[in-house]
Amino acid sequence: MDQSPAFPPATLPEVQSRFADWRKSKHHRSRIPEDLWTAAVNLCQEHSLCKISQALGLSYTDLKERVQKSLQAPHVSRVSPLQDFIPIDITPAHLAECIVEMEHHNGNKMRMHFKGKADLDLQSFAESFWHGKA
């Protein structure tokens, strides 16, 4: 469960106080809010499940299930703004290949062989060849 690194983890008395406040203001049979469950699960890193469930008045089984889920869930690390961009060098496994052969009626021949991405203006080459502007 993810807490902001700017705040220290809540202590057991603090979480007990939050649960007490919630219980005073809750509607009959309403579910425990996720932020309270998260605080309870985080306390289980420092205290036993039994101690936390008794101190907060929670079901031991429900708390145990949530702790197990939090251990299985992939933890998302916070990335600083400087680490947002990660360059990845992607080289294609197979490069495209193209061969263009032209033969003019006057006997001139032109053969162009391209591997990979060809950023050339092929139409300009062809017009130049056909009209003898080269």
Buried (B, 14 or more C-beta within 10 A) or exposed (E): BEEEEEEEEBEBEEBBEBBEEBEEEEEEEEEBEEEBBBBBBBBBEEEEBEEBBEBBEBEEEEBBEBBEEBEEEEEEEEEEEEEEEEEEEEEEEEEEEEEBEEEEEEEEEBEBEBEEEBEEEEEEBBEEBEEEEE
